[in-house]
């Protein structure tokens, strides 16, 4: 019986920074850059175990590409 090798995407991120980097890499793989993507400084500074991820702002072109990538992912599932 063949076992699948676990990848980073198969497990939850262990930190907010790791989650941001994974999201940044996944977006980059589909040609999307969110320049303001970051860990929310307020929740991170409070030591909150589940700091929020700030996706930031983007222009219409990026929003359109993001929507298309999400639709494509839904169709593949």
N, C-alpha and C positions, 0 to 999 in steps of 0.2 A: 504494500500500500504506500502510495506516494504522499508525503506531507508537504504542505505549502510552507514556504519560508515566510516568516513574519516580516513585515516591513514597518517602517516608522509610522506610516499612515494607518496601520492596523491597530495601533494602541493610542489612547489619549495622550496628548502632549503633557509632559511633566511640569512645564512652567509656561507662563504667559509668553515669555520670550520665544520659547520653542514653538508655541502655537502660531505666533506672528511669523516666524521664519518659515514654517511649513506652509502657511497660507500664502506668503509672499512667493515661495517657490512654485506652488501649484498654480497661482495666478500667472506667474511668468511663463509657465509651461504652455498656457493657452493664449499668450500674447497680451496679458493685461498687467498694467503697473498701477498700483494705488500709491502715489507718492506719500500720502499722509498716514499710511498703515503703521500702527504702533500700539504698544501697550498703553492703556489709559493711565496717565500719571497719578490721578487722584486715587483710583482703587489700588494701584500698585504701591503707592506710598503708605497706604493704610495697612499694608501687610495682609490685605484680603486674600484668602486662599484661592479665590477665583477672580482674579483681576480681569477687568473688561478689556476687550480688544477694540480699539478705535479704528474703524475702517476709513475714516476721514472723508474727504470730498473728492469728487472726480468730475470730469467734463462729460458732455453728452456722448462723445465717441467712446470713451471708456465705459460709461454706463451701458451703452448699446452692446459692446463686446462682452461685458460681464453677463448681461441678460442672455445673449446668444450662447455663451459657454454653459450657463446653467440649464438652458433648454436642451442643449445637446447632451449634457450629462444625464438629464432626466430621461431622454429618449433611449440612451444606452442601457439604462438600468432595467 
